[in-house]
Amino acid sequence: MHPKFHRKGVARALWQQVVPVLHSEISVRSSLFAVSFYEKLGFKKVGEVKFFNGVSFQTMMATF
């Protein structure tokens, strides 16, 4: 998400619309900036922080 929209509730509002129809395991590659956001949504860290093309990310998973 563009930094201009960080901490405005946009991602949370979108997520709240999607969760009721999810019935599966979801994985994301979270920026390190967003790890705490995903944890609040119920995601758990999987493995170590990884780097690809100079970008670091944390794989996270949740079951809904």
N, CA and C of each residue as an Amber inpcrd file, in Angstrom:
protein
   192
   0.8430000  -1.1640000   0.0000000   0.0000000   0.0000000   0.0000000
   0.8960000   1.2380000   0.0000000   0.5080000   2.2290000  -0.7280000
   1.2710000   3.4730000  -0.8150000   1.3560000   4.1210000   0.5690000
   2.5400000   4.6020000   0.9440000   2.7090000   5.2100000   2.2680000
   1.7010000   6.3200000   2.5970000   1.2100000   7.0070000   1.5900000
   0.2220000   8.0690000   1.8000000  -1.0290000   7.5340000   2.5100000
  -1.3200000   6.2460000   2.3150000  -2.5220000   5.6460000   2.8720000
  -2.2630000   4.7800000   4.1100000  -1.0020000   4.7350000   4.5840000
  -0.6960000   3.9780000   5.7970000  -1.4250000   4.5950000   6.9800000
  -1.8940000   3.7170000   7.8710000  -2.5190000   4.1110000   9.1320000
  -3.7840000   4.9480000   8.9480000  -4.4940000   4.7070000   7.8520000
  -5.7570000   5.4060000   7.5770000  -6.9570000   4.4660000   7.6950000
  -6.7160000   3.1680000   7.9220000  -7.8050000   2.2080000   8.0450000
  -8.2650000   1.6120000   6.7240000  -7.5830000   1.9420000   5.6310000
  -8.0020000   1.4600000   4.3110000  -7.8500000  -0.0620000   4.2150000
  -6.6930000  -0.5800000   4.5610000  -6.4570000  -2.0240000   4.4510000
  -7.3830000  -2.8000000   5.3890000  -7.5790000  -2.2930000   6.6010000
  -8.4590000  -2.9730000   7.5480000  -9.8910000  -3.0120000   7.0190000
 -10.3610000  -1.9250000   6.4330000 -11.7210000  -1.8800000   5.8780000
 -11.8780000  -2.8870000   4.7390000 -10.8780000  -2.9720000   3.8760000
 -10.9210000  -3.9500000   2.7840000 -10.9330000  -5.3700000   3.3450000
 -10.0740000  -5.6210000   4.3260000  -9.9710000  -6.9480000   4.9230000
 -11.2880000  -7.3700000   5.5570000 -11.9550000  -6.4670000   6.2390000
 -13.2170000  -6.7900000   6.9010000 -14.3030000  -7.1750000   5.8960000
 -14.1850000  -6.7230000   4.6670000 -15.1440000  -7.1080000   3.6350000
 -14.8480000  -8.5040000   3.0850000 -13.5860000  -8.9140000   3.1270000
 -13.1680000 -10.1810000   2.5370000 -13.3050000 -11.3560000   3.5120000
 -12.9720000 -11.1470000   4.7750000 -12.9270000 -12.2370000   5.7520000
 -14.2070000 -13.0740000   5.8070000 -15.3990000 -12.4920000   5.7840000
 -16.6020000 -13.3270000   5.8910000 -16.7570000 -14.3770000   4.7890000
 -16.1160000 -14.1960000   3.6640000 -16.2670000 -15.1690000   2.5720000
 -15.0660000 -16.1070000   2.4480000 -14.0610000 -15.9230000   3.2950000
 -12.8810000 -16.7860000   3.2520000 -13.1390000 -18.0710000   4.0290000
 -12.7210000 -19.1680000   3.4720000 -12.8060000 -20.4590000   4.1590000
 -11.5790000 -21.2710000   3.7670000 -10.4050000 -20.6790000   4.0070000
  -9.1870000 -21.3520000   3.5840000  -7.9820000 -20.8070000   4.3380000
  -6.8320000 -21.3710000   4.0070000  -5.5730000 -20.8980000   4.5570000
  -5.0110000 -19.8390000   3.6070000  -4.5860000 -18.7320000   4.1680000
  -4.0800000 -17.6110000   3.3760000  -2.6340000 -17.3540000   3.7620000
  -1.7770000 -17.1470000   2.7720000  -0.3960000 -16.7490000   3.0660000
  -0.1090000 -15.4140000   2.3980000   0.7160000 -14.6240000   3.0610000
   1.1350000 -13.3290000   2.5110000   2.6370000 -13.1950000   2.6940000
   3.2290000 -12.3750000   1.8740000   4.6270000 -11.9820000   2.0330000
   4.5930000 -10.5330000   2.4920000   4.6650000 -10.3550000   3.7730000
   4.4980000  -9.0380000   4.3750000   5.7960000  -8.2450000   4.3710000
   5.6900000  -6.9580000   4.0790000   6.8300000  -6.0800000   4.3130000
   7.0630000  -6.0780000   5.8140000   8.2680000  -5.7860000   6.2280000
   8.5500000  -5.7780000   7.6590000   7.7530000  -4.6850000   8.3620000
   7.4390000  -3.6310000   7.6560000   6.6210000  -2.5430000   8.1860000
   5.2180000  -3.0350000   8.5650000   4.6870000  -4.0140000   7.8280000
   3.2960000  -4.4350000   7.9910000   3.1100000  -5.6890000   8.8490000
   4.1740000  -6.2680000   9.3860000   4.0540000  -7.5110000  10.1650000
   3.0780000  -7.3480000  11.3250000   3.1860000  -6.2740000  12.0800000
   2.2870000  -6.1130000  13.2360000   0.8290000  -5.9720000  12.7960000
   0.6000000  -5.3420000  11.6500000  -0.7620000  -5.2280000  11.1110000
  -1.3340000  -6.6130000  10.8440000  -0.5720000  -7.4600000  10.1470000
  -1.0560000  -8.8080000   9.8360000  -1.2540000  -9.6390000  11.1010000
  -0.3910000  -9.4540000  12.1010000  -0.5720000 -10.1810000  13.3560000
  -1.9020000  -9.7910000  14.0060000  -2.2840000  -8.5450000  13.9350000
  -3.5650000  -8.1010000  14.4840000  -4.7450000  -8.7280000  13.7460000
  -4.5210000  -9.1200000  12.5030000  -5.5760000  -9.7570000  11.7130000
  -5.6080000 -11.2750000  11.9080000  -4.6650000 -11.8040000  12.7040000
  -4.6540000 -13.2340000  12.9780000  -3.5830000 -14.0280000  12.2620000
  -2.7100000 -13.3700000  11.5230000  -1.6330000 -14.0660000  10.8260000
  -0.4900000 -14.3640000  11.7870000   0.2260000 -15.4580000  11.5120000
   1.3920000 -15.8630000  12.2890000   2.6030000 -15.9020000  11.3670000
   3.7570000 -15.5350000  11.9000000   5.0060000 -15.5980000  11.1290000
   5.3520000 -17.0470000  10.8200000   5.8540000 -17.2660000   9.6090000
   6.2970000 -18.5860000   9.1800000   7.7370000 -18.4540000   8.7120000
   8.6570000 -19.0970000   9.4090000  10.0570000 -19.0450000   9.0130000
  10.7100000 -17.7110000   9.3380000  11.8470000 -17.5200000   8.7060000
  12.6730000 -16.3380000   8.9350000  12.3900000 -15.2640000   7.8840000
  12.8490000 -14.0530000   8.1610000  12.7770000 -12.9710000   7.1800000
  13.6180000 -13.3730000   5.9790000  13.0820000 -13.1380000   4.7840000
  13.7860000 -13.4710000   3.5460000  14.0320000 -12.2040000   2.7380000
  14.9630000 -12.2980000   1.8130000  15.3140000 -11.1800000   0.9440000
  15.2100000 -11.6210000  -0.5010000  14.6170000 -10.7820000  -1.3370000
  14.5160000 -11.0700000  -2.7670000  14.6140000  -9.7530000  -3.5210000
  15.5490000  -9.6800000  -4.4500000  15.7680000  -8.4600000  -5.2360000
  15.9250000  -7.2230000  -4.3540000  16.6170000  -7.3830000  -3.2460000
  16.8820000  -6.2590000  -2.3600000  15.7360000  -5.8780000  -1.4430000
  14.6570000  -6.6630000  -1.4510000  13.4950000  -6.3650000  -0.6090000
  13.3710000  -7.4590000   0.4500000  13.2100000  -7.0530000   1.7070000
  13.0170000  -8.0380000   2.7710000  11.5230000  -8.2210000   3.0330000
  11.1550000  -9.4570000   3.3670000   9.7470000  -9.7550000   3.6490000
   9.6500000 -10.9000000   4.6360000   8.4980000 -10.9890000   5.2790000
   8.1930000 -12.0560000   6.2390000   6.9910000 -12.8240000   5.7230000
   7.1430000 -14.1270000   5.5170000   5.9980000 -14.9460000   5.1300000
   5.1270000 -15.1470000   6.3650000   3.8010000 -14.9980000   6.1670000
   2.8470000 -15.1420000   7.2630000   1.6400000 -15.9370000   6.7610000
   1.0120000 -16.6810000   7.6860000  -0.1440000 -17.5060000   7.3170000
  -1.2490000 -17.3730000   8.3430000  -2.4870000 -17.5750000   7.8730000
  -3.6630000 -17.5880000   8.7410000  -4.7070000 -18.5100000   8.1250000
  -5.5360000 -19.0810000   8.9620000  -6.6410000 -19.9380000   8.5000000
  -7.9560000 -19.2820000   8.8870000  -8.8460000 -19.1830000   7.9170000
 -10.1600000 -18.5590000   8.1390000 -11.2630000 -19.5000000   7.7240000
